[in-house]
Every structure is written in structure tokens, then in C-alpha cells.
Amino acid sequence: MDSSQMLTTYNAILTTTGKMLAAAQNNEWDQLILLEQECKRLTELLIKNDQEPILDQEVLQKKVQIIHRILDDDAQIKAITEPWMVRLQAMLSTNSRERDLQQAYQSMSNG
């Protein structure tokens, strides 16, 4: 992968993380998952083609700027999704406890 292809791939990741952020902001969880898979595919493409060329200063600077923007998107996505995940885990935990109590109560009344 030459430096142009590498920057194109980083830009594709940035575009995808931007879409992921919009999906998270709009509670579009299915879309977020699909975009996350696309981001993973693009990241694996970079890893697979690891023979990164020596970059001139301008290309290196562009790469660093893109990575910073990707990381910023990622931080914003996490700020949205982590509280949602905590609430989801609490709901699942509550449902599990309720189910356990129902089963225990039914066992006692059937016994």
C-alpha cells in the first residue's frame, strides 16, 4: 500500500467514524453496528498491508491529523454509548433477577 492508498484508507475510516457518531447521536444502534463492522474491515486492511512506506512530512502530518479526528469521533461515540450500555446491562440484570424470582416462586407454589 503506497502513501496515497494509505491516506485514502484512513480517510475512509474517518468518514465511517463520522457516520458512526451520527448513528450513535440518533440512537440508530443497528446502523452503528454495521458501520462498526465496516470500520473494523478498513482497519484490518491497514494492518494487513502493514508495509507502510516512509512518509514525507506533509503526508505524515495529514495522517496524524486524520488519526486525531478518528480518535475524537471514537471518544464522542464512547461518551454516547457507554451510559447506554450501562443502562442496558442494568435492565438485563433486573430482568434476570425478576425471572429468577418468578421461577423460584413457581417452584414453591408447585411443590
N, C-alpha and C positions, 0 to 999 in steps of 0.2 A: 504494500500500500504506500503510494507516494504521499507527499505532504498535502497535495490538493485533495486526494481521496480521503485522507485522514481528517482534514478540516471539514469536508463535506459530511463525513460521518458524525463528527462532533456537533455540527450544526443540525443534523437530523435528530440527534439526541436532545439538543436544546429545544427544537421545535416540539418534540414529543413530550418533554417535561413541561413545557408551557401548556400543552393540551391537557396533560395530567393535572396540572394545577387548576385549570379551568373546570375540569371534571370534578375535582375534589371540592372546589368552591360551590359548585352547583349540585352537590350530593349525587352525582352520577357515578355510582360505585362500579357498575358493570363496565362502563366506558373506561373508568380509571384502571380497572384490572386489565382490559385489553391493551390500553396504552402502556401499562407497566410491562406487559409481555413484549411489546414492540421495543421498548427501551432496553430491555434485557437482551433482545436479539441484536440490536445495534451495538450494545456494549460488548457482547460476545464476539461480534465481528471485529471490533478493535483489538480485543485480546488475541483472537485467532491470527490476526495479521500484525503481530507484535513487532515485526522488523521495522520499527519506527525510524524513519530517516533522520539524519542530523538536520535540525531545523534552523533556518536563518532567523535572525532576531525578530523580524516582522511576523513571520508565521508562528513562532513560539509565543509572541505576545498575543496574537489572535487566539491561539489555542488556550492560553491561560485565561483570557477574558471569557471565552465560551465556557470553560470549566467552572469559573466563578459564578456565571449566570445559571448553569445547571445546578450547582450546589445551592444557590439561592432558591431556585424553584423547589428543590428537594426539601429544603428546610421549611418552606411555606407549606408544602404538601404534608409534611410530618406534623406541623402545627395544627393542621385541619384534621388529619386522620387519626392521630394518636388519642385525642379525647373521645372521638367517635368509637375507636376500638375499645377503650376502657369502658364506655357505656355499654357497648355490645357484649363485652365479657361479663359485666355485671348482670345484664339481662339474662344471658345464658346460664350464669351461675344461679340466679334466682329461680329460673325455670327448672333447672336441675334439682334444686332443693325442694321446690314445690312438688315435682314428680316423685322424688324420694319419699316425701311426706305422704302423698296420696297412696303410694304403693304400700307404705308401712301401715297406714290407716286401713286400707283394703285387706291386708293380710290379717290384721287384728279383728276386723269385723267378719271375715270369712272363717276364722279359726275357731 
